Amino acid sequence: MELHNVWFALIAVLWVGYFFLEGFDFGVGVLTKLLARDRAERRVLINTIGPVWDGNEVWLLTAGGATFAAFPDWYATLFSGFYLPLLLILVCLIVRGVAFEYRHKREEERWQANWEQAIFWTSLLPAFLWGVAFANIVRGVAIDADKEYVGGLLDLLNPYALLGGLVTLTLFTFHGAVFAALKTVGEIRVRARTLSLRLGAVAGVPAVAFLLWTQALRGDGASLVALAVAGTALLAAIAAIRAGREGWSFALSGVTIAAAVAMLFLALFPRVMPSTLDDAWSLTVTNASSSPYTLTIMTWLAVIATPVVLLYQGWTYWVFRKRIGTQHLADTH
């Protein structure tokens, strides 16, 4: 296999990892309004992701860096054409990180409430906008012969892309609810289970519609298999949470997200960014990639660094594996 194909696959794996991990902590952020009934329960939900949210974002940084190095033309066209939505995502991620760190710095109720509002909105907006962005990448955008995006912002707000945003928002929220059930004890755990069942049913309808639309738009046999895996895993995740098997449900909801993202990349290949103006102007793994020498150096660096990162992040999840509840909160904030 040629190195540019290898790096397309590796970038797909990085995005799968990012959406699997960041998906549930976006979902937990949204649930601070949907599930928590008071400040103590919001603290519990935030504490479930407190030790891991920043590590989850490493996957995004790595995916962006890998795209810049392996496919510079893809990176340039993507970040210039999608400048405003990606900038909004970046601002949300910055504010979200500040909110996690500053929420507990002062005891005033208004101070904490404002930061909790920030956590909710900066979790909801990126969860929606990532779906919009990836749906547009798969659908194709107006790229001219110079590999430049010549469309406008409103071109990105098409029905297919908006449906993609709804899918990521609902799937991430379902994923987060299952994670909350897995990581909490007491009444909040029971309510998280109940809410997971409802969210799973809500997420299933737009997810199936979007993936079928994607299959009709650009799909092949491999993407059809990924679609079947995503649908089956979602049904199994709902069945598992109904049976009280939160660990299995979390793994299966993660498989749903992973298979859905894999389907998008399978439908996209060998393109990395299709052109709606002329298919000959589409960016592909061949015409958008770096030199073989660059890709070779990147491959050796990835072989050395990736196991270290995976071991460290796995160790972090192991250390903070226990469930928590309101009874574990300190008396003072």
C-alpha positions in Angstrom: 0.0 0.0 0.0 1.3 3.4 -1.0 2.1 5.8 1.9 -0.5 8.4 1.0 -3.2 5.7 1.3 -1.7 4.7 4.6 -1.9 8.2 5.9 -5.4 8.7 4.7 -6.3 5.6 6.7 -4.3 6.8 9.8 -6.1 10.2 9.7 -9.4 8.4 9.5 -8.4 6.4 12.6 -7.4 9.6 14.4 -10.8 11.1 13.7 -12.5 7.9 14.8 -10.6 8.1 18.1 -11.4 11.8 18.5 -15.1 11.4 18.0 -15.3 8.3 20.2 -13.6 10.0 23.1 -14.5 13.6 22.7 -18.0 12.5 21.7 -18.9 11.4 25.2 -17.5 14.4 26.9 -19.3 16.7 24.6 -22.4 14.6 25.5 -21.8 15.0 29.2 -21.4 18.7 28.7 -24.8 18.9 27.1 -26.3 16.7 29.8 -25.3 19.2 32.5 -28.6 20.9 31.4 -30.7 17.8 30.3 -29.8 15.4 33.1 -28.5 17.3 36.2 -31.2 18.7 38.5 -29.0 20.9 40.7 -25.5 22.2 41.1 -24.3 19.1 42.9 -25.3 16.8 40.1 -23.7 19.1 37.5 -20.5 18.9 39.6 -20.8 15.1 39.5 -21.2 15.1 35.7 -18.3 17.5 35.1 -16.1 15.4 37.5 -16.7 12.3 35.4 -14.9 13.9 32.5 -12.6 16.2 34.5 -9.5 14.0 34.4 -9.8 13.0 30.7 -11.4 15.8 28.6 -8.1 17.5 27.8 -6.4 14.2 26.8 -9.3 13.5 24.5 -8.5 16.7 22.6 -5.0 15.5 21.8 -6.6 13.3 19.1 -7.9 16.5 17.4 -4.5 18.2 17.5 -2.9 15.0 16.1 -5.5 14.7 13.4 -5.0 18.3 12.4 -1.2 18.1 12.5 -1.2 14.9 10.5 -3.5 16.4 7.8 -1.2 19.5 7.6 1.9 17.4 7.1 0.6 14.5 5.0 -2.0 16.4 2.8 -1.1 20.1 2.8 -3.4 21.0 0.0 -6.3 19.3 1.8 -5.5 21.2 4.9 -5.2 24.6 3.1 -8.4 24.2 1.2 -10.3 22.9 4.2 -9.2 25.5 6.7 -9.6 28.4 4.2 -13.0 27.3 2.9 -14.4 26.3 6.4 -12.7 29.2 8.2 -15.7 30.6 10.1 -17.2 27.3 11.3 -13.8 25.9 12.3 -12.9 29.2 14.0 -16.2 28.9 16.0 -15.3 25.4 17.0 -11.8 26.5 18.1 -13.3 29.4 20.2 -15.8 27.0 21.8 -13.0 24.6 22.7 -10.9 27.4 24.2 -13.8 28.7 26.3 -14.8 25.2 27.3 -11.3 24.5 28.6 -11.3 27.8 30.6 -14.8 27.0 32.0 -13.6 23.6 33.3 -10.7 25.2 35.1 -12.3 28.5 36.3 -15.7 27.3 37.4 -14.6 26.2 40.9 -12.2 29.2 41.5 -14.9 31.2 43.2 -17.8 30.2 45.4 -20.3 32.8 44.1 -23.4 31.1 42.6 -23.6 33.5 39.6 -19.9 32.9 38.8 -20.3 29.1 38.8 -23.7 29.3 36.9 -22.1 31.4 34.1 -19.3 28.9 33.6 -21.7 26.0 33.7 -23.7 27.8 30.9 -20.5 28.1 29.0 -19.8 24.4 29.4 -23.2 23.5 28.0 -23.1 25.8 24.9 -19.4 25.1 24.1 -20.2 21.3 24.2 -23.4 21.6 22.1 -22.1 23.8 19.3 -19.0 21.8 18.4 -20.9 18.6 18.6 -23.3 20.0 15.9 -20.7 21.8 13.8 -18.3 18.8 13.5 -21.2 17.0 11.8 -21.9 19.9 9.5 -18.2 20.1 8.5 -17.7 16.4 7.8 -21.0 16.2 5.9 -19.8 19.0 3.6 -16.4 17.3 3.1 -18.2 14.1 1.9 -20.9 15.8 -0.1 -18.3 18.1 -1.8 -17.9 21.8 -2.0 -17.1 24.4 -4.7 -13.4 23.9 -5.4 -11.9 25.4 -8.5 -9.0 24.3 -10.7 -6.5 26.1 -8.3 -7.7 23.9 -5.4 -9.3 26.9 -3.8 -12.8 27.0 -2.2 -14.9 29.5 -4.1 -18.2 29.1 -2.3 -19.8 31.0 0.6 -20.8 30.3 4.2 -24.4 29.7 3.2 -23.3 27.0 0.8 -22.2 24.9 3.8 -25.6 25.1 5.4 -27.3 22.7 3.1 -29.9 20.1 4.2 -27.4 17.2 4.0 -24.9 19.0 6.2 -27.5 20.2 8.7 -28.7 16.6 9.0 -25.1 15.5 9.6 -24.8 18.1 12.4 -28.0 16.8 14.0 -26.6 13.2 13.8 -23.4 14.0 15.6 -25.2 16.1 18.3 -27.7 13.4 19.1 -25.2 10.5 18.9 -22.7 12.3 21.1 -25.4 13.1 23.6 -26.5 9.5 23.7 -22.9 8.4 24.1 -22.4 10.8 26.9 -25.6 9.6 28.7 -24.3 6.0 28.6 -21.0 7.2 29.9 -22.7 9.1 32.7 -24.6 5.9 33.6 -21.3 4.0 33.6 -19.5 6.5 35.8 -22.1 7.5 38.4 -24.0 6.0 41.3 -27.3 6.6 42.9 -30.3 8.4 41.5 -28.3 10.2 38.7 -27.2 6.8 37.4 -30.8 5.6 37.2 -31.9 8.7 35.4 -28.9 8.5 33.0 -30.0 5.0 32.0 -33.6 6.1 31.4 -32.5 9.2 29.4 -30.0 7.0 27.4 -32.9 4.8 26.1 -34.8 7.9 24.9 -31.7 9.5 23.4 -30.8 6.3 21.6 -34.2 6.2 20.0 -34.0 9.9 19.1 -30.5 9.5 17.6 -31.4 6.5 15.6 -33.8 8.2 13.2 -31.5 11.0 11.8 -28.5 8.7 11.9 -30.1 6.1 9.7 -31.4 8.7 7.3 -28.0 10.4 7.1 -26.1 7.2 6.5 -28.5 6.0 3.9 -28.3 9.4 2.2 -24.5 9.1 2.3 -24.6 5.6 0.8 -26.8 6.8 -2.0 -24.5 9.8 -2.6 -21.1 8.2 -2.6 -21.3 4.8 -1.1 -19.8 1.4 -2.2 -19.7 -2.1 -0.8 -17.3 -1.2 2.0 -19.3 1.8 3.2 -22.4 -0.4 3.1 -20.8 -2.8 5.5 -19.8 0.1 7.8 -23.4 1.4 7.7 -24.7 -2.0 8.7 -22.2 -2.2 11.6 -23.2 1.3 12.8 -26.9 0.5 12.7 -26.5 -2.9 14.4 -24.2 -1.5 17.1 -26.7 1.3 17.9 -29.5 -1.2 18.4 -27.3 -3.4 20.5 -26.2 -0.3 22.6 -29.8 0.5 23.4 -30.6 -3.1 24.3 -27.5 -3.2 26.5 -28.4 -0.1 28.5 -32.0 -1.4 28.9 -30.5 -4.6 30.4 -28.4 -2.5 32.8 -25.1 -3.4 31.0 -23.6 0.1 30.9 -20.1 -1.0 30.0 -21.3 -3.0 27.0 -23.6 -0.2 26.0 -20.8 2.4 26.1 -18.5 0.2 24.0 -21.3 -0.4 21.5 -22.3 3.3 21.3 -18.6 3.9 20.6 -18.7 1.3 17.9 -21.7 3.1 16.4 -19.7 6.4 16.2 -16.6 4.7 14.9 -18.4 2.8 12.2 -20.3 5.9 11.1 -17.1 8.0 10.8 -15.4 5.1 9.0 -18.3 5.0 6.6 -17.7 8.7 5.8 -14.0 8.1 5.0 -14.8 5.0 3.0 -17.3 6.9 0.9 -14.8 9.7 0.5 -11.8 7.6 -0.7 -9.8 8.2 -2.9 -10.9 11.8 -2.7 -10.2 13.9 0.4 -12.3 16.8 -0.7 -14.6 16.5 -3.7 -15.4 19.4 -6.0 -19.0 20.1 -6.9 -17.9 22.3 -9.8 -15.9 19.6 -11.7 -14.9 16.2 -10.4 -11.5 16.6 -12.1 -10.8 19.5 -9.7 -11.4 17.3 -6.6 -8.6 16.9 -4.1 -7.5 13.3 -3.8 -5.0 11.3 -1.8 -2.6 11.6 -4.8 -2.8 15.2 -5.8 -3.1 16.6 -2.3 -0.4 14.6 -0.5 3.1 15.5 0.6 6.3 14.0 -1.0 7.1 10.3 -0.3 10.1 11.4 1.8 7.9 13.5 4.1 5.4 10.6 4.5 8.2 8.2 5.3 9.6 10.4 8.1 6.1 10.8 9.4 5.5 7.1 9.4 8.6 6.4 11.5 7.6 9.1 14.0 4.1 7.7 14.3 5.4 4.2 14.9 7.6 5.5 17.8 5.2 8.0 19.4 1.7 6.4 19.0 2.2 3.5 21.5 3.5 5.9 24.1 0.4 8.2 23.8 -2.0 5.2 23.8 -0.4 3.7 26.9 -0.5 7.0 28.8 -4.1 7.7 27.9 -5.1 4.2 28.7 -3.4 4.5 32.1 -5.3 7.7 32.8 -8.6 6.1 32.2 -7.6 3.1 34.4 -6.6 5.4 37.3 -9.9 7.3 37.2 -12.1 4.3 36.5 -14.3 4.4 39.7 -17.9 5.6 39.8 -18.7 8.8 41.6 -21.9 10.4 43.1 -23.0 13.4 45.1 -21.8 11.8 48.3 -18.2 11.9 47.0 -18.2 15.7 46.6 -16.3 17.8 49.1 -18.5 19.9 51.4 -16.9 23.1 50.1 -16.6 24.0 46.5 
